[in-house]
Each structure stands twice: as structure tokens, then as C-alpha cells.
Amino acid sequence: MSEHAAEFVSPRRMASYAPIASAAVAAILTFTPWHLAPLIALPFLLYAVFGGLSERRRNERLGTIALAIAGIITTLWVLTFGLVYTTMK
């Protein structure tokens, strides 16, 4: 991982964009069927990896927000799926 990438995904930087990412996740998941959440997270993750995390620093703020959105959606989906699976078992 390059120096820039390590600086880019630092916990401090991610935390500074958490309110924006949380609001976006809430808006997205309000209108999305829960079983489609990973598909909704995929474009955000792809943008973060291929657009926002590039070495050019052009879109680093949007990349960080996109990465946070993808992470939040995926984490919530996995936790919910695990909870449903264990209670239905």
C-alpha cells in the first residue's frame, strides 16, 4: 500500500466523513429491499477502489465517503443476515 493510500483510509479521515455516509446509507436503505443491499453497496465500493482511492487525489473525499457507505451497508447486511439465519435455525 502506498503512503497516499495509507493516509487516505486512516481511521481519523473515515470518522470525519461518517455523518455524511450514515445519512446516505439511511436514505438508500429506506427505499431498498434488504436482500438487494449488497448490490447497492457494490457501485460505491467499486467507485471507492477505482476512482476515489487513485493516486491522483482528485476525488479523495468522494472516495472516502463511497468506501464508508459500502462498508456500512455491507456490515449491516451481514449482521442482519447472520441474525436472521441464527434465529431461523
N, C-alpha and C positions, 0 to 999 in steps of 0.2 A: 504494500500500500504506500502510495506516495505521501510526502509530507502534507501536501494540499488536501488529499483525501482524508488523512487522519485528522486534520484540523476541521475539515468540513463536517464530519459526523461526530464531533465531540458532544458529550452529554450536555454541556452548557449551551451550545448552539441549538441542539434539538429542543431543550427545555424552553428556550426563548420563543420558539415557534409553536409550542404545544397548544396555546389557546386557539390559534388560527386553525391548526389541524383538527382539534377537537370539535370546533364548530362545523368544519367541513364534513367530518365524519358523521356528526349528528344529522346534518341536513341530508347527506347521502343515504344513510341508513333509515331515515324516516320514510323514504319513498322507494326502498329497495326490498324485494323479498329476501329473507335471511339466507336462503340456500344459494343465492347468487352473489353474496358478499365477496367471496374470493375473486370472482370475475370482475367485480367492480374495483377491487384493490389492484388488480394486475396492471391496468394502464398507469396508475400512479407509481407503482414500483418500477415499471419499465422507463417511465419518464425520469424518475429519480436516478436510476442507474445509467441510462444512456444520454440523458440531457442535463440534468442538474448536477451530477457528480463528475462532469467532464472537467478537464484541467483548465478550461478557459475562464472559469469564474463568472461567466456571463449570467447564468441562471441559478446561481448557488442558493439563493433564498427560496425560489420556487422548487428547486430540487430537494431542499431540506424539508419543506412543507409536504411535498409529494411523498417523500420517504416516510415521514411521520404519519401521514394519512394511511398509506399502505400498511404500515406496521400496526397502527391502532385497529384498523378494520380486520386484518388477519388475526391479530391476537384475540379480539372479541369473538370472532367467528370460531376459532379453535377452542376457546374456553367454553363457549356456548355448546358447540358440538360435543365436547367432552362431557359436559354436564348432562346433556340430553341422553347421550349414549350410556352413561353410567346409571342414570335413573331408569332408563327403559330396560336395562339388562336384567 
